[in-house]
Amino acid sequence: MATPTSLPATFVAGNVLTAAQMNNLRGAFRILQVVSTTKTDTYSESLASGAVSASNITGLTASITPASSSNKVLIFVQITGGSSGDQIVAGQIFRDSTAIAIGDAASNRTSLSAFQHGDFQMSNISMSFLDSPATTSAITYGFRIFNGGAVTRTMYVNRGGTDSDLSYYGRSASTITVMEVSA
């Protein structure tokens, strides 16, 4: 449902809305659908220095079909992991085959959606982004990991680079949630 245009510009004491205006207000700015995926198993991929994965993290995508091309999609991503060199978690959010919510290009630097470097076991990134996909076709959102190290490394999700079988080493879960928001 589109943003109502028949409402008063401001509300003041004594304003009375018509039934049509109330119905417009009821349908405005609402969440139309929510799709969420939680990944509880681990994932690993060997990547060259400065490389972004060629595909989304397996088992961590969310597909949604907007009801209107003017609607937006609110994306929440939370990823925990590390690498074989240190505890870096970084990457890009993808809408189908397009990286979105990334920083500006700057010489040789890689444009990323998020980057976190931790000190012990695992690191965590959490971010949100309001996307304007301008379509009513099915869209798949995902996250592709990035090797922020100077050499080829194995990147991990839901575990750290060191994964000793000890009670003080952890495993985690990662999530992606998308919500269609009426325009």
PyRosetta script that sets phi, psi and omega in degrees:
from pyrosetta import init, pose_from_sequence

init()
pose = pose_from_sequence("MATPTSLPATFVAGNVLTAAQMNNLRGAFRILQVVSTTKTDTYSESLASGAVSASNITGLTASITPASSSNKVLIFVQITGGSSGDQIVAGQIFRDSTAIAIGDAASNRTSLSAFQHGDFQMSNISMSFLDSPATTSAITYGFRIFNGGAVTRTMYVNRGGTDSDLSYYGRSASTITVMEVSA")
pose.set_psi(1, 136.3)
pose.set_omega(1, -178.4)
pose.set_phi(2, -74.3)
pose.set_psi(2, 161.2)
pose.set_omega(2, 176.0)
pose.set_phi(3, -61.6)
pose.set_psi(3, 129.9)
pose.set_omega(3, -178.0)
pose.set_phi(4, -66.3)
pose.set_psi(4, 134.9)
pose.set_omega(4, 179.0)
pose.set_phi(5, -109.6)
pose.set_psi(5, -5.8)
pose.set_omega(5, -177.5)
pose.set_phi(6, -94.2)
pose.set_psi(6, 10.9)
pose.set_omega(6, 179.6)
pose.set_phi(7, -89.7)
pose.set_psi(7, 156.0)
pose.set_omega(7, 176.3)
pose.set_phi(8, -60.6)
pose.set_psi(8, 149.8)
pose.set_omega(8, 179.0)
pose.set_phi(9, -63.4)
pose.set_psi(9, -35.1)
pose.set_omega(9, 175.8)
pose.set_phi(10, -139.3)
pose.set_psi(10, 155.3)
pose.set_omega(10, 177.1)
pose.set_phi(11, -105.0)
pose.set_psi(11, 132.5)
pose.set_omega(11, 176.9)
pose.set_phi(12, -130.7)
pose.set_psi(12, 160.6)
pose.set_omega(12, 178.8)
pose.set_phi(13, -54.8)
pose.set_psi(13, 134.5)
pose.set_omega(13, 178.3)
pose.set_phi(14, 97.0)
pose.set_psi(14, -12.2)
pose.set_omega(14, 176.7)
pose.set_phi(15, -62.9)
pose.set_psi(15, 137.8)
pose.set_omega(15, 175.1)
pose.set_phi(16, -122.6)
pose.set_psi(16, 124.8)
pose.set_omega(16, 179.9)
pose.set_phi(17, -92.0)
pose.set_psi(17, 145.1)
pose.set_omega(17, 175.0)
pose.set_phi(18, -75.4)
pose.set_psi(18, 167.0)
pose.set_omega(18, 177.9)
pose.set_phi(19, -60.2)
pose.set_psi(19, -40.9)
pose.set_omega(19, 179.5)
pose.set_phi(20, -63.1)
pose.set_psi(20, -41.2)
pose.set_omega(20, 178.1)
pose.set_phi(21, -65.7)
pose.set_psi(21, -39.4)
pose.set_omega(21, 178.0)
pose.set_phi(22, -63.6)
pose.set_psi(22, -40.9)
pose.set_omega(22, 178.1)
pose.set_phi(23, -65.4)
pose.set_psi(23, -39.1)
pose.set_omega(23, 176.1)
pose.set_phi(24, -62.1)
pose.set_psi(24, -44.1)
pose.set_omega(24, -179.0)
pose.set_phi(25, -65.1)
pose.set_psi(25, -39.6)
pose.set_omega(25, 179.9)
pose.set_phi(26, -60.4)
pose.set_psi(26, -35.1)
pose.set_omega(26, -175.8)
pose.set_phi(27, -91.9)
pose.set_psi(27, -4.8)
pose.set_omega(27, -174.6)
pose.set_phi(28, -82.9)
pose.set_psi(28, 147.7)
pose.set_omega(28, 170.2)
pose.set_phi(29, 52.9)
pose.set_psi(29, 48.9)
pose.set_omega(29, -178.4)
pose.set_phi(30, -119.3)
pose.set_psi(30, 160.3)
pose.set_omega(30, 175.5)
pose.set_phi(31, -83.8)
pose.set_psi(31, 121.8)
pose.set_omega(31, -176.1)
pose.set_phi(32, -92.2)
pose.set_psi(32, -34.3)
pose.set_omega(32, 178.3)
pose.set_phi(33, -158.9)
pose.set_psi(33, 153.8)
pose.set_omega(33, -179.9)
pose.set_phi(34, -131.6)
pose.set_psi(34, 132.5)
pose.set_omega(34, 175.3)
pose.set_phi(35, -128.1)
pose.set_psi(35, 130.0)
pose.set_omega(35, -177.9)
pose.set_phi(36, -138.1)
pose.set_psi(36, 141.4)
pose.set_omega(36, 176.4)
pose.set_phi(37, -128.3)
pose.set_psi(37, 133.0)
pose.set_omega(37, 175.4)
pose.set_phi(38, -116.3)
pose.set_psi(38, 127.9)
pose.set_omega(38, 177.7)
pose.set_phi(39, -104.3)
pose.set_psi(39, 121.0)
pose.set_omega(39, -178.8)
pose.set_phi(40, -108.9)
pose.set_psi(40, -16.4)
pose.set_omega(40, 177.6)
pose.set_phi(41, -88.2)
pose.set_psi(41, 172.8)
pose.set_omega(41, -178.2)
pose.set_phi(42, -91.5)
pose.set_psi(42, 162.3)
pose.set_omega(42, 179.0)
pose.set_phi(43, -141.5)
pose.set_psi(43, 142.5)
pose.set_omega(43, 175.5)
pose.set_phi(44, -142.7)
pose.set_psi(44, 149.9)
pose.set_omega(44, 178.4)
pose.set_phi(45, -154.9)
pose.set_psi(45, 133.8)
pose.set_omega(45, 176.2)
pose.set_phi(46, -85.3)
pose.set_psi(46, 126.4)
pose.set_omega(46, -178.9)
pose.set_phi(47, -131.1)
pose.set_psi(47, 141.9)
pose.set_omega(47, 174.6)
pose.set_phi(48, -67.3)
pose.set_psi(48, 160.7)
pose.set_omega(48, 178.1)
pose.set_phi(49, -54.3)
pose.set_psi(49, 129.1)
pose.set_omega(49, 177.0)
pose.set_phi(50, 75.9)
pose.set_psi(50, 8.8)
pose.set_omega(50, -176.9)
pose.set_phi(51, -93.6)
pose.set_psi(51, 145.0)
pose.set_omega(51, 170.9)
pose.set_phi(52, -103.6)
pose.set_psi(52, 138.9)
pose.set_omega(52, 179.6)
pose.set_phi(53, -53.3)
pose.set_psi(53, 147.5)
pose.set_omega(53, 178.5)
pose.set_phi(54, -80.2)
pose.set_psi(54, -10.2)
pose.set_omega(54, -179.7)
pose.set_phi(55, -144.2)
pose.set_psi(55, 163.0)
pose.set_omega(55, 179.1)
pose.set_phi(56, -64.9)
pose.set_psi(56, 156.6)
pose.set_omega(56, 173.4)
pose.set_phi(57, -57.8)
pose.set_psi(57, 125.3)
pose.set_omega(57, -178.6)
pose.set_phi(58, -58.7)
pose.set_psi(58, 129.8)
pose.set_omega(58, 177.7)
pose.set_phi(59, 79.9)
pose.set_psi(59, 11.5)
pose.set_omega(59, -179.3)
pose.set_phi(60, -133.8)
pose.set_psi(60, 64.0)
pose.set_omega(60, 175.5)
pose.set_phi(61, -132.2)
pose.set_psi(61, 160.3)
pose.set_omega(61, 176.3)
pose.set_phi(62, -138.4)
pose.set_psi(62, 127.0)
pose.set_omega(62, -179.7)
pose.set_phi(63, -109.1)
pose.set_psi(63, 139.8)
pose.set_omega(63, -177.3)
pose.set_phi(64, -145.7)
pose.set_psi(64, 146.9)
pose.set_omega(64, 177.2)
pose.set_phi(65, -119.2)
pose.set_psi(65, 105.0)
pose.set_omega(65, -178.4)
pose.set_phi(66, -63.4)
pose.set_psi(66, 144.8)
pose.set_omega(66, 179.1)
pose.set_phi(67, -76.9)
pose.set_psi(67, -24.8)
pose.set_omega(67, -179.0)
pose.set_phi(68, -141.2)
pose.set_psi(68, 144.7)
pose.set_omega(68, 179.7)
pose.set_phi(69, -71.3)
pose.set_psi(69, -12.9)
pose.set_omega(69, 177.2)
pose.set_phi(70, -91.0)
pose.set_psi(70, -8.0)
pose.set_omega(70, 178.4)
pose.set_phi(71, -74.2)
pose.set_psi(71, 159.5)
pose.set_omega(71, 180.0)
pose.set_phi(72, -111.5)
pose.set_psi(72, 165.1)
pose.set_omega(72, 176.7)
pose.set_phi(73, -124.9)
pose.set_psi(73, 120.5)
pose.set_omega(73, 178.1)
pose.set_phi(74, -92.8)
pose.set_psi(74, 123.4)
pose.set_omega(74, -174.5)
pose.set_phi(75, -112.2)
pose.set_psi(75, 133.0)
pose.set_omega(75, 172.6)
pose.set_phi(76, -121.6)
pose.set_psi(76, 127.3)
pose.set_omega(76, 179.1)
pose.set_phi(77, -126.5)
pose.set_psi(77, 134.5)
pose.set_omega(77, 174.0)
pose.set_phi(78, -136.6)
pose.set_psi(78, 117.6)
pose.set_omega(78, -177.3)
pose.set_phi(79, -128.0)
pose.set_psi(79, 135.0)
pose.set_omega(79, 174.8)
pose.set_phi(80, -121.0)
pose.set_psi(80, 141.6)
pose.set_omega(80, 178.9)
pose.set_phi(81, 177.0)
pose.set_psi(81, -158.5)
pose.set_omega(81, -178.5)
pose.set_phi(82, -170.9)
pose.set_psi(82, -161.8)
pose.set_omega(82, 179.5)
pose.set_phi(83, -148.4)
pose.set_psi(83, 172.4)
pose.set_omega(83, -178.9)
pose.set_phi(84, -71.8)
pose.set_psi(84, -10.3)
pose.set_omega(84, 180.0)
pose.set_phi(85, -106.0)
pose.set_psi(85, -40.8)
pose.set_omega(85, 177.6)
pose.set_phi(86, -163.6)
pose.set_psi(86, -172.4)
pose.set_omega(86, -172.2)
pose.set_phi(87, -99.7)
pose.set_psi(87, 71.3)
pose.set_omega(87, 176.3)
pose.set_phi(88, -99.3)
pose.set_psi(88, 133.6)
pose.set_omega(88, 168.6)
pose.set_phi(89, -127.3)
pose.set_psi(89, 121.8)
pose.set_omega(89, -177.0)
pose.set_phi(90, -156.6)
pose.set_psi(90, 161.3)
pose.set_omega(90, 176.5)
pose.set_phi(91, 164.3)
pose.set_psi(91, -162.8)
pose.set_omega(91, -175.9)
pose.set_phi(92, -130.2)
pose.set_psi(92, 141.4)
pose.set_omega(92, 170.2)
pose.set_phi(93, -81.4)
pose.set_psi(93, 137.3)
pose.set_omega(93, 178.2)
pose.set_phi(94, -119.8)
pose.set_psi(94, 137.9)
pose.set_omega(94, 165.8)
pose.set_phi(95, -105.3)
pose.set_psi(95, 108.9)
pose.set_omega(95, -172.4)
pose.set_phi(96, 54.0)
pose.set_psi(96, -113.0)
pose.set_omega(96, -178.0)
pose.set_phi(97, -106.3)
pose.set_psi(97, 13.8)
pose.set_omega(97, -176.8)
pose.set_phi(98, -113.0)
pose.set_psi(98, 126.1)
pose.set_omega(98, 174.4)
pose.set_phi(99, -71.3)
pose.set_psi(99, 132.7)
pose.set_omega(99, 180.0)
pose.set_phi(100, -128.3)
pose.set_psi(100, 164.5)
pose.set_omega(100, 178.3)
pose.set_phi(101, 55.8)
pose.set_psi(101, 45.6)
pose.set_omega(101, -179.6)
pose.set_phi(102, -113.4)
pose.set_psi(102, 155.5)
pose.set_omega(102, 177.8)
pose.set_phi(103, -70.0)
pose.set_psi(103, 164.2)
pose.set_omega(103, 178.2)
pose.set_phi(104, -65.2)
pose.set_psi(104, 148.8)
pose.set_omega(104, 174.8)
pose.set_phi(105, -66.1)
pose.set_psi(105, 141.7)
pose.set_omega(105, 178.6)
pose.set_phi(106, -149.2)
pose.set_psi(106, 96.7)
pose.set_omega(106, 178.8)
pose.set_phi(107, 55.8)
pose.set_psi(107, -123.0)
pose.set_omega(107, -177.1)
pose.set_phi(108, -88.5)
pose.set_psi(108, -2.5)
pose.set_omega(108, -175.6)
pose.set_phi(109, -71.2)
pose.set_psi(109, 144.6)
pose.set_omega(109, 179.4)
pose.set_phi(110, -86.0)
pose.set_psi(110, 131.6)
pose.set_omega(110, 177.0)
pose.set_phi(111, -76.8)
pose.set_psi(111, 122.3)
pose.set_omega(111, -176.4)
pose.set_phi(112, -124.0)
pose.set_psi(112, 159.8)
pose.set_omega(112, 172.2)
pose.set_phi(113, -85.1)
pose.set_psi(113, -37.6)
pose.set_omega(113, -177.4)
pose.set_phi(114, -157.4)
pose.set_psi(114, 152.4)
pose.set_omega(114, 179.7)
pose.set_phi(115, -150.5)
pose.set_psi(115, 132.5)
pose.set_omega(115, 176.6)
pose.set_phi(116, -142.0)
pose.set_psi(116, 133.2)
pose.set_omega(116, 176.7)
pose.set_phi(117, -119.6)
pose.set_psi(117, 120.3)
pose.set_omega(117, -178.9)
pose.set_phi(118, -109.7)
pose.set_psi(118, 178.2)
pose.set_omega(118, -175.5)
pose.set_phi(119, -106.1)
pose.set_psi(119, -26.5)
pose.set_omega(119, -172.1)
pose.set_phi(120, -145.4)
pose.set_psi(120, 131.5)
pose.set_omega(120, 175.6)
pose.set_phi(121, 63.4)
pose.set_psi(121, -78.7)
pose.set_omega(121, -175.4)
pose.set_phi(122, -137.6)
pose.set_psi(122, 158.7)
pose.set_omega(122, 172.4)
pose.set_phi(123, -119.8)
pose.set_psi(123, 164.5)
pose.set_omega(123, -177.1)
pose.set_phi(124, -135.5)
pose.set_psi(124, 137.5)
pose.set_omega(124, 170.2)
pose.set_phi(125, -122.1)
pose.set_psi(125, 139.3)
pose.set_omega(125, 174.8)
pose.set_phi(126, -135.7)
pose.set_psi(126, 133.0)
pose.set_omega(126, 177.6)
pose.set_phi(127, -154.3)
pose.set_psi(127, 161.6)
pose.set_omega(127, 175.0)
pose.set_phi(128, -132.3)
pose.set_psi(128, 155.8)
pose.set_omega(128, -179.7)
pose.set_phi(129, -154.4)
pose.set_psi(129, 135.2)
pose.set_omega(129, 176.1)
pose.set_phi(130, -97.0)
pose.set_psi(130, 108.8)
pose.set_omega(130, -175.6)
pose.set_phi(131, -95.9)
pose.set_psi(131, 149.2)
pose.set_omega(131, 175.2)
pose.set_phi(132, -118.7)
pose.set_psi(132, 81.7)
pose.set_omega(132, -173.4)
pose.set_phi(133, -73.1)
pose.set_psi(133, -19.0)
pose.set_omega(133, 177.1)
pose.set_phi(134, 52.9)
pose.set_psi(134, 50.3)
pose.set_omega(134, 179.9)
pose.set_phi(135, -154.2)
pose.set_psi(135, 160.5)
pose.set_omega(135, 169.7)
pose.set_phi(136, -116.1)
pose.set_psi(136, 13.5)
pose.set_omega(136, 175.6)
pose.set_phi(137, -89.0)
pose.set_psi(137, 159.4)
pose.set_omega(137, 178.5)
pose.set_phi(138, -62.5)
pose.set_psi(138, 137.8)
pose.set_omega(138, 179.6)
pose.set_phi(139, -124.9)
pose.set_psi(139, 141.0)
pose.set_omega(139, 173.9)
pose.set_phi(140, -115.2)
pose.set_psi(140, 125.6)
pose.set_omega(140, 176.1)
pose.set_phi(141, -103.5)
pose.set_psi(141, 141.4)
pose.set_omega(141, 178.8)
pose.set_phi(142, -154.1)
pose.set_psi(142, -177.7)
pose.set_omega(142, -179.3)
pose.set_phi(143, -132.9)
pose.set_psi(143, 133.3)
pose.set_omega(143, 178.6)
pose.set_phi(144, -114.9)
pose.set_psi(144, 129.5)
pose.set_omega(144, -175.2)
pose.set_phi(145, -80.3)
pose.set_psi(145, 160.4)
pose.set_omega(145, -174.3)
pose.set_phi(146, -131.3)
pose.set_psi(146, 139.1)
pose.set_omega(146, 174.3)
pose.set_phi(147, -93.6)
pose.set_psi(147, 105.9)
pose.set_omega(147, 179.2)
pose.set_phi(148, -91.2)
pose.set_psi(148, 16.4)
pose.set_omega(148, 178.1)
pose.set_phi(149, -97.3)
pose.set_psi(149, 168.6)
pose.set_omega(149, -176.4)
pose.set_phi(150, -83.8)
pose.set_psi(150, -7.9)
pose.set_omega(150, -179.8)
pose.set_phi(151, -133.4)
pose.set_psi(151, 168.5)
pose.set_omega(151, 174.6)
pose.set_phi(152, -59.7)
pose.set_psi(152, 133.6)
pose.set_omega(152, -178.7)
pose.set_phi(153, -140.1)
pose.set_psi(153, 158.3)
pose.set_omega(153, 169.5)
pose.set_phi(154, -91.9)
pose.set_psi(154, 125.8)
pose.set_omega(154, 179.6)
pose.set_phi(155, -99.4)
pose.set_psi(155, 140.6)
pose.set_omega(155, -176.3)
pose.set_phi(156, -123.4)
pose.set_psi(156, 149.0)
pose.set_omega(156, 172.3)
pose.set_phi(157, -122.6)
pose.set_psi(157, 137.2)
pose.set_omega(157, 179.9)
pose.set_phi(158, 68.4)
pose.set_psi(158, 17.3)
pose.set_omega(158, 171.8)
pose.set_phi(159, -161.0)
pose.set_psi(159, 163.1)
pose.set_omega(159, 177.9)
pose.set_phi(160, -92.6)
pose.set_psi(160, 178.3)
pose.set_omega(160, 177.2)
pose.set_phi(161, -64.2)
pose.set_psi(161, -36.5)
pose.set_omega(161, 172.3)
pose.set_phi(162, -98.0)
pose.set_psi(162, 129.6)
pose.set_omega(162, -174.4)
pose.set_phi(163, -133.9)
pose.set_psi(163, 48.8)
pose.set_omega(163, -178.6)
pose.set_phi(164, -62.8)
pose.set_psi(164, 147.4)
pose.set_omega(164, -179.3)
pose.set_phi(165, -82.0)
pose.set_psi(165, 68.1)
pose.set_omega(165, -178.5)
pose.set_phi(166, -130.5)
pose.set_psi(166, 150.1)
pose.set_omega(166, -175.0)
pose.set_phi(167, -63.0)
pose.set_psi(167, -23.5)
pose.set_omega(167, -178.9)
pose.set_phi(168, -93.4)
pose.set_psi(168, 8.1)
pose.set_omega(168, 168.4)
pose.set_phi(169, -101.9)
pose.set_psi(169, 138.5)
pose.set_omega(169, -173.3)
pose.set_phi(170, -115.0)
pose.set_psi(170, 165.5)
pose.set_omega(170, 167.9)
pose.set_phi(171, -122.7)
pose.set_psi(171, 153.5)
pose.set_omega(171, -176.1)
pose.set_phi(172, -135.4)
pose.set_psi(172, -177.9)
pose.set_omega(172, 174.3)
pose.set_phi(173, -122.4)
pose.set_psi(173, 152.3)
pose.set_omega(173, 176.5)
pose.set_phi(174, -125.9)
pose.set_psi(174, 151.1)
pose.set_omega(174, -176.4)
pose.set_phi(175, -137.6)
pose.set_psi(175, 154.1)
pose.set_omega(175, 167.6)
pose.set_phi(176, -135.9)
pose.set_psi(176, 129.6)
pose.set_omega(176, 179.9)
pose.set_phi(177, -129.8)
pose.set_psi(177, 132.8)
pose.set_omega(177, 177.1)
pose.set_phi(178, -124.5)
pose.set_psi(178, 140.6)
pose.set_omega(178, -179.1)
pose.set_phi(179, -131.4)
pose.set_psi(179, 128.8)
pose.set_omega(179, 173.5)
pose.set_phi(180, -81.7)
pose.set_psi(180, 127.3)
pose.set_omega(180, -178.2)
pose.set_phi(181, -114.6)
pose.set_psi(181, 127.6)
pose.set_omega(181, -179.7)
pose.set_phi(182, -64.3)
pose.set_psi(182, 143.7)
pose.set_omega(182, -177.0)
pose.set_phi(183, -73.7)
pose.dump_pdb("model.pdb")
